[in-house]
Amino acid sequence: METLMEIFKVYGRIITIIPWLLIVTLFMGKRSIGEVPVFDFLVIIVLGAVAGADIADPDIPHLYTFLSISAIGGLQIIVSKFKLRNRLFGRLITFEPTIVIRNGTFIVENLQKIRYSLDNVLQMLREKDVFDVNDVELALIEPNGKLTAFKKPHKTTVTIEDLGINKTIGSIAYPVIVEGNIENQILSQLNLSEKWLLEELQKKGLKPVDIFFASINAKHEMHLSLKNHHNITKPPINH
């Protein structure tokens, strides 16, 4: 009889703890269950360990497990919000993108730095339908460990816009304003000045503090995302 009660106790914990885990995880945000950056990955591991210990050991007070899961989820939310406000802090708790291929050539020191083998990268390229490294203009490993590859202009898929156009310049866009802060180093690499950028913004009646994200491509074409865009209404995307 005692064994039967213990079994029902375990089942009861499973029924209660999994919905609570789901609620906390969803409240933590889509990012924690999608891209899984390093910090969020650690949070998920700890959540799983806490929930697993609670289910496996009926002697652990069930209330403490609920409180622990709530505290871990709350910590993740606080860290995520602070990371959005402070980019330096965000860089300290996660990895930066690492360039591994440039103009068809592997950057060996970067591969060694992140401990990725040549076979790893080649496999990831094949998953992107890239079978010739020489077709790649730029490839980098993202903070979540995935590979992003940008093909050379003459190897990219032809679009309607490209028909009848001799595409000779790539369309990589470089971030020049991030959350209102001007990236002067990138501007100088593009042979542009902060004065030029401010004049371009002034033409649009904007200041850097108004910009959430701005990028410029090799043709010096600018793309802007404003901090305040509440007036723009778009239909939602649902399941």
LINUR-V56423 format. One record per residue. N is the residue number from 1. RES is the residue in three letters. SS is DSSP state (@ for helix, = for strand, . for the rest). BURIAL is 1 if it has 16 or more other C-alpha atoms within 10 Angstrom, else 0. D_FIRST is the distance of its C-alpha to the first C-alpha in Angstrom with 1 decimal. Layout:
# LINUR-V56423
[[N & RES & SS & BURIAL & D_FIRST] [N & RES & SS & BURIAL & D_FIRST]]
This chain:
# LINUR-V56423
[[1 & MET & . & 0 & 0.0] [2 & GLU & @ & 0 & 3.8] [3 & THR & @ & 0 & 5.4] [4 & LEU & @ & 0 & 5.1] [5 & MET & @ & 0 & 6.4] [6 & GLU & @ & 0 & 8.8] [7 & ILE & @ & 0 & 10.0] [8 & PHE & @ & 0 & 10.7] [9 & LYS & @ & 0 & 12.4] [10 & VAL & @ & 1 & 14.5] [11 & TYR & @ & 0 & 15.5] [12 & GLY & @ & 0 & 16.5] [13 & ARG & @ & 1 & 18.5] [14 & ILE & @ & 1 & 20.2] [15 & ILE & @ & 0 & 21.2] [16 & THR & @ & 0 & 22.6] [17 & ILE & @ & 1 & 24.2] [18 & ILE & @ & 0 & 26.1] [19 & PRO & @ & 0 & 28.0] [20 & TRP & @ & 1 & 28.9] [21 & LEU & @ & 1 & 30.1] [22 & LEU & @ & 0 & 32.2] [23 & ILE & @ & 0 & 33.7] [24 & VAL & @ & 1 & 34.7] [25 & THR & @ & 1 & 36.1] [26 & LEU & @ & 0 & 38.1] [27 & PHE & @ & 0 & 39.4] [28 & MET & @ & 1 & 40.4] [29 & GLY & . & 0 & 42.8] [30 & LYS & @ & 0 & 43.6] [31 & ARG & @ & 0 & 45.0] [32 & SER & @ & 1 & 41.8] [33 & ILE & @ & 0 & 40.4] [34 & GLY & . & 0 & 43.7] [35 & GLU & . & 0 & 46.1] [36 & VAL & . & 1 & 43.8] [37 & PRO & . & 1 & 46.2] [38 & VAL & @ & 1 & 45.4] [39 & PHE & @ & 1 & 44.0] [40 & ASP & @ & 1 & 41.9] [41 & PHE & @ & 0 & 40.6] [42 & LEU & @ & 0 & 39.5] [43 & VAL & @ & 1 & 37.8] [44 & ILE & @ & 1 & 35.9] [45 & ILE & @ & 0 & 34.7] [46 & VAL & @ & 0 & 33.6] [47 & LEU & @ & 1 & 31.8] [48 & GLY & @ & 0 & 29.9] [49 & ALA & @ & 0 & 29.0] [50 & VAL & @ & 1 & 27.8] [51 & ALA & @ & 1 & 25.7] [52 & GLY & @ & 0 & 24.4] [53 & ALA & @ & 0 & 23.4] [54 & ASP & @ & 1 & 21.6] [55 & ILE & @ & 1 & 19.5] [56 & ALA & @ & 0 & 18.9] [57 & ASP & . & 0 & 18.1] [58 & PRO & . & 0 & 15.6] [59 & ASP & . & 0 & 17.2] [60 & ILE & . & 0 & 20.5] [61 & PRO & . & 0 & 21.2] [62 & HIS & @ & 1 & 21.4] [63 & LEU & @ & 0 & 24.6] [64 & TYR & @ & 0 & 26.4] [65 & THR & @ & 1 & 25.9] [66 & PHE & @ & 1 & 27.5] [67 & LEU & @ & 0 & 30.3] [68 & SER & @ & 0 & 30.9] [69 & ILE & @ & 1 & 31.2] [70 & SER & @ & 1 & 33.5] [71 & ALA & @ & 0 & 35.6] [72 & ILE & @ & 1 & 36.0] [73 & GLY & @ & 1 & 37.1] [74 & GLY & @ & 0 & 39.4] [75 & LEU & @ & 0 & 41.0] [76 & GLN & @ & 1 & 41.6] [77 & ILE & @ & 1 & 43.4] [78 & ILE & @ & 0 & 45.5] [79 & VAL & @ & 1 & 46.5] [80 & SER & @ & 1 & 47.4] [81 & LYS & @ & 0 & 49.6] [82 & PHE & @ & 0 & 51.3] [83 & LYS & @ & 1 & 51.9] [84 & LEU & @ & 0 & 53.7] [85 & ARG & @ & 0 & 55.9] [86 & ASN & . & 0 & 56.6] [87 & ARG & @ & 0 & 57.4] [88 & LEU & @ & 0 & 57.9] [89 & PHE & @ & 0 & 54.4] [90 & GLY & @ & 1 & 53.2] [91 & ARG & @ & 0 & 55.1] [92 & LEU & @ & 0 & 53.6] [93 & ILE & . & 0 & 49.9] [94 & THR & . & 0 & 50.6] [95 & PHE & . & 1 & 52.9] [96 & GLU & . & 0 & 56.3] [97 & PRO & . & 1 & 57.5] [98 & THR & = & 1 & 59.2] [99 & ILE & = & 1 & 62.2] [100 & VAL & = & 1 & 62.0] [101 & ILE & = & 1 & 64.8] [102 & ARG & = & 1 & 68.1] [103 & ASN & . & 0 & 70.9] [104 & GLY & . & 1 & 69.3] [105 & THR & = & 0 & 69.0] [106 & PHE & = & 1 & 65.9] [107 & ILE & . & 0 & 65.7] [108 & VAL & @ & 0 & 64.5] [109 & GLU & @ & 0 & 64.0] [110 & ASN & @ & 1 & 61.7] [111 & LEU & @ & 1 & 59.6] [112 & GLN & @ & 0 & 59.4] [113 & LYS & @ & 0 & 58.5] [114 & ILE & @ & 0 & 55.4] [115 & ARG & . & 0 & 54.7] [116 & TYR & . & 0 & 55.0] [117 & SER & . & 0 & 56.5] [118 & LEU & @ & 0 & 59.2] [119 & ASP & @ & 0 & 56.9] [120 & ASN & @ & 0 & 54.4] [121 & VAL & @ & 1 & 57.1] [122 & LEU & @ & 0 & 58.7] [123 & GLN & @ & 0 & 55.4] [124 & MET & @ & 1 & 54.9] [125 & LEU & @ & 1 & 58.5] [126 & ARG & @ & 0 & 57.9] [127 & GLU & @ & 0 & 55.0] [128 & LYS & . & 0 & 57.6] [129 & ASP & . & 0 & 59.9] [130 & VAL & . & 1 & 62.2] [131 & PHE & . & 0 & 63.5] [132 & ASP & . & 0 & 66.5] [133 & VAL & @ & 1 & 66.2] [134 & ASN & @ & 1 & 69.8] [135 & ASP & @ & 1 & 68.8] [136 & VAL & = & 1 & 66.9] [137 & GLU & = & 1 & 68.7] [138 & LEU & = & 1 & 65.8] [139 & ALA & = & 1 & 62.1] [140 & LEU & = & 1 & 59.7] [141 & ILE & = & 1 & 56.1] [142 & GLU & . & 0 & 54.3] [143 & PRO & . & 1 & 52.0] [144 & ASN & . & 1 & 49.0] [145 & GLY & . & 1 & 50.3] [146 & LYS & . & 0 & 51.7] [147 & LEU & = & 1 & 55.3] [148 & THR & = & 1 & 57.9] [149 & ALA & = & 1 & 61.1] [150 & PHE & = & 1 & 64.4] [151 & LYS & = & 1 & 66.9] [152 & LYS & . & 1 & 70.6] [153 & PRO & @ & 1 & 72.5] [154 & HIS & @ & 0 & 74.0] [155 & LYS & @ & 0 & 70.6] [156 & THR & . & 0 & 68.8] [157 & THR & . & 0 & 68.0] [158 & VAL & . & 0 & 71.0] [159 & THR & . & 0 & 70.6] [160 & ILE & @ & 0 & 72.9] [161 & GLU & @ & 0 & 74.1] [162 & ASP & @ & 0 & 75.1] [163 & LEU & . & 0 & 77.3] [164 & GLY & . & 0 & 80.8] [165 & ILE & . & 0 & 80.0] [166 & ASN & . & 0 & 80.5] [167 & LYS & . & 0 & 77.4] [168 & THR & . & 0 & 78.5] [169 & ILE & . & 0 & 76.5] [170 & GLY & . & 1 & 72.7] [171 & SER & . & 0 & 70.8] [172 & ILE & . & 0 & 68.5] [173 & ALA & = & 1 & 68.2] [174 & TYR & = & 1 & 68.0] [175 & PRO & = & 1 & 66.4] [176 & VAL & = & 1 & 69.1] [177 & ILE & = & 1 & 67.3] [178 & VAL & = & 1 & 63.7] [179 & GLU & . & 1 & 62.4] [180 & GLY & . & 1 & 66.0] [181 & ASN & = & 0 & 66.8] [182 & ILE & = & 1 & 69.7] [183 & GLU & . & 0 & 69.2] [184 & ASN & @ & 0 & 72.7] [185 & GLN & @ & 0 & 72.0] [186 & ILE & @ & 1 & 71.2] [187 & LEU & @ & 1 & 74.3] [188 & SER & @ & 0 & 76.5] [189 & GLN & @ & 0 & 75.3] [190 & LEU & . & 1 & 76.2] [191 & ASN & . & 0 & 79.6] [192 & LEU & . & 0 & 78.9] [193 & SER & . & 0 & 79.3] [194 & GLU & @ & 0 & 77.4] [195 & LYS & @ & 0 & 80.5] [196 & TRP & @ & 0 & 80.4] [197 & LEU & @ & 1 & 76.8] [198 & LEU & @ & 0 & 77.5] [199 & GLU & @ & 0 & 80.5] [200 & GLU & @ & 0 & 78.5] [201 & LEU & @ & 1 & 75.9] [202 & GLN & @ & 0 & 78.7] [203 & LYS & @ & 0 & 80.0] [204 & LYS & . & 0 & 76.7] [205 & GLY & . & 0 & 76.8] [206 & LEU & . & 0 & 73.8] [207 & LYS & . & 0 & 73.0] [208 & PRO & @ & 1 & 70.5] [209 & VAL & @ & 0 & 68.3] [210 & ASP & @ & 1 & 67.9] [211 & ILE & = & 1 & 66.6] [212 & PHE & = & 1 & 63.0] [213 & PHE & = & 1 & 63.9] [214 & ALA & = & 1 & 67.3] [215 & SER & = & 1 & 68.2] [216 & ILE & = & 1 & 71.6] [217 & ASN & = & 1 & 72.3] [218 & ALA & . & 0 & 75.2] [219 & LYS & . & 0 & 77.4] [220 & HIS & . & 0 & 76.8] [221 & GLU & . & 0 & 75.0] [222 & MET & = & 1 & 72.6] [223 & HIS & = & 0 & 69.2] [224 & LEU & = & 0 & 67.9] [225 & SER & = & 0 & 64.6] [226 & LEU & = & 1 & 65.0] [227 & LYS & . & 0 & 62.6] [228 & ASN & . & 0 & 63.2] [229 & HIS & . & 0 & 62.9] [230 & HIS & . & 0 & 61.4] [231 & ASN & . & 0 & 64.3] [232 & ILE & . & 0 & 63.4] [233 & THR & . & 0 & 61.2] [234 & LYS & . & 0 & 59.5] [235 & PRO & . & 0 & 57.2] [236 & PRO & . & 0 & 53.5] [237 & ILE & . & 0 & 52.0] [238 & ASN & . & 0 & 48.7] [239 & HIS & . & 0 & 46.4]]
